[in-house]
């Protein structure tokens, strides 16, 4: 079995969701838009998970929790999402 990486996860999610880029054909673009909606709903849930790690752990006295919280908060800040 191959190592779990962000690229592998991206490939799996892309295959499960299907194409999201419109191509200018109404029927196919309707399917792709539905796929895009599904993908953005998933991303929203993942961002909420990351936000919870940041808000619950950043500044904690335990080094490992603070490290995770700072990483999560930094990631969200890079996306332009402030706590």
C-alpha positions as CSV (number, residue, x, y, z in Angstrom):
1,X,0.0,0.0,0.0
2,X,1.3,3.5,-0.8
3,X,2.0,6.1,1.7
4,X,-0.8,8.5,2.6
5,X,-0.1,12.0,1.3
6,X,-2.1,15.1,0.5
7,X,-1.6,14.3,-3.2
8,X,-3.1,10.8,-2.7
9,X,-6.0,12.2,-0.8
10,X,-6.6,14.8,-3.5
11,X,-6.6,12.1,-6.1
12,X,-9.1,10.0,-4.2
13,X,-11.5,13.0,-3.5
14,X,-11.3,14.1,-7.1
15,X,-12.2,10.7,-8.3
16,X,-15.1,10.4,-5.8
17,X,-16.5,13.8,-6.5
18,X,-15.9,13.9,-10.2
19,X,-15.0,16.8,-12.5
20,X,-15.8,20.3,-11.4
21,X,-14.6,22.6,-14.2
22,X,-17.3,23.7,-16.6
23,X,-16.8,23.0,-20.3
24,X,-19.6,25.0,-21.9
25,X,-22.0,22.2,-22.4
26,X,-25.2,22.8,-20.4
27,X,-26.1,19.2,-19.3
28,X,-22.5,18.3,-18.4
29,X,-21.9,21.6,-16.7
30,X,-25.0,20.9,-14.6
31,X,-23.4,17.7,-13.3
32,X,-20.1,19.5,-12.8
33,X,-21.7,22.3,-10.9
34,X,-23.4,19.7,-8.6
35,X,-19.9,18.2,-8.1
36,X,-18.5,21.6,-7.3
37,X,-21.2,22.2,-4.7
38,X,-20.4,18.8,-3.1
39,X,-16.7,19.7,-3.0
40,X,-17.2,23.1,-1.5
41,X,-19.5,21.6,1.2
42,X,-16.7,19.1,2.1
43,X,-14.1,21.9,2.1
44,X,-16.4,23.9,4.4
45,X,-16.6,21.0,6.9
46,X,-12.8,20.5,6.7
47,X,-12.2,24.3,7.4
48,X,-14.5,24.1,10.4
49,X,-12.5,21.1,11.7
50,X,-9.3,23.0,11.3
51,X,-10.8,26.1,12.9
52,X,-11.8,24.1,15.9
53,X,-8.3,22.7,16.3
54,X,-7.0,26.3,16.2
55,X,-9.4,27.8,18.6
56,X,-9.4,24.9,21.1
57,X,-5.6,24.5,21.2
58,X,-3.6,27.6,20.3
59,X,-2.0,29.0,23.5
60,X,-2.5,25.8,25.5
61,X,0.2,25.0,28.0
62,X,0.8,21.6,26.4
63,X,3.4,22.0,23.7
64,X,1.8,19.5,21.3
65,X,-1.7,21.1,21.5
66,X,-0.3,24.6,21.1
67,X,1.7,23.5,18.1
68,X,-1.4,22.0,16.5
69,X,-3.4,25.1,17.3
70,X,-0.8,27.5,15.9
71,X,-0.5,25.4,12.7
72,X,-4.3,25.4,12.2
73,X,-4.6,29.1,12.9
74,X,-1.7,29.9,10.6
75,X,-3.2,27.9,7.8
76,X,-6.5,29.7,8.2
77,X,-4.7,33.1,8.3
78,X,-3.0,32.2,5.0
79,X,-6.4,31.6,3.5
80,X,-7.5,35.0,4.8
81,X,-9.7,33.5,7.5
82,X,-9.3,35.2,10.9
83,X,-10.4,33.7,14.2
